[in-house]
């Protein structure tokens, strides 16, 4: 089961997920209509290969549309799995990063 919490603040969509990230749950958690997205995966239990490919695909889509996406991952779960997506330690740092771009 996957729980999501989304918050839109000053042009940035914060998505916090908790649970298992798998083929059945990953689709629909990220809306490409936003320009800046922070995906917080601090509370995920597992991630399957489909979700890894899907998140990398979404990231490349954002980049091609001049959008930005970062992952909050204080435990470095994504270090080897999501190599292309920029990582940041916490949401506050992500907010400050995007605030300079807006």
C-alpha positions in Angstrom: 0.0 0.0 0.0 1.2 3.5 -0.8 0.2 6.7 0.9 0.8 10.1 -0.7 0.7 13.6 0.7 0.9 16.5 -1.7 1.4 20.1 -1.0 1.6 23.0 -3.5 3.6 25.9 -2.1 4.9 28.9 -4.0 4.9 27.2 -7.3 6.5 23.9 -6.1 4.7 20.6 -5.8 5.9 18.6 -2.8 5.0 14.9 -3.0 5.6 12.8 0.1 5.2 9.0 -0.3 5.1 6.3 2.2 5.0 2.5 1.6 5.9 0.3 -1.4 6.6 1.9 -4.7 5.7 -0.6 -7.4 4.1 -0.8 -10.8 0.6 -0.7 -9.4 1.3 2.4 -7.2 3.8 4.6 -9.0 1.6 5.8 -11.9 -0.3 8.9 -11.2 1.7 10.1 -8.3 3.5 12.7 -10.4 1.6 15.2 -12.5 3.6 16.7 -15.3 1.5 19.9 -15.3 3.8 21.3 -12.6 7.1 22.9 -13.3 8.9 22.2 -10.0 8.5 18.9 -8.1 10.1 17.6 -4.9 9.6 13.9 -4.5 10.2 12.9 -0.9 11.0 9.2 -0.6 12.2 9.1 3.0 9.4 6.8 4.0 9.4 4.2 1.2 9.8 0.6 2.1 10.7 -0.8 -1.3 10.9 0.2 -4.9 10.7 -2.1 -7.9 12.5 -1.9 -11.3 9.4 -0.6 -13.1 9.1 2.3 -10.7 12.8 3.1 -11.1 12.4 3.2 -14.9 9.1 5.2 -14.6 10.6 7.9 -12.3 13.7 8.3 -14.6 11.3 8.7 -17.6 9.3 11.3 -15.8 12.5 13.2 -14.8 13.7 13.3 -18.4 10.2 14.5 -19.5 10.5 17.4 -17.0 14.0 18.3 -18.1 12.9 18.4 -21.8 10.1 20.9 -20.8 12.5 23.1 -18.7 11.0 21.8 -15.5 12.9 20.6 -12.5 12.5 17.6 -10.2 14.5 16.6 -7.2 14.3 13.7 -4.8 14.5 14.1 -1.0 16.2 11.0 0.2 18.0 11.4 3.6 18.8 7.7 3.7 20.3 7.6 0.1 18.1 4.8 -1.0 18.0 6.2 -4.5 21.8 6.8 -4.8 22.4 3.9 -7.2 18.9 3.3 -8.4 17.9 6.8 -9.6 21.3 8.1 -10.7 20.1 10.8 -13.1 17.7 12.5 -10.8 19.2 15.2 -8.5 19.1 14.3 -4.7 18.7 16.7 -1.8 18.7 15.9 1.9 15.5 17.7 2.9 12.5 19.6 1.6 13.7 22.9 3.1 16.9 22.8 0.9 14.8 21.8 -2.1 12.5 24.8 -1.5 15.4 27.2 -1.3 16.9 25.7 -4.5 13.7 26.2 -6.5 12.9 29.5 -4.9 16.0 30.9 -6.6 14.7 29.7 -10.0 11.2 31.1 -9.7 
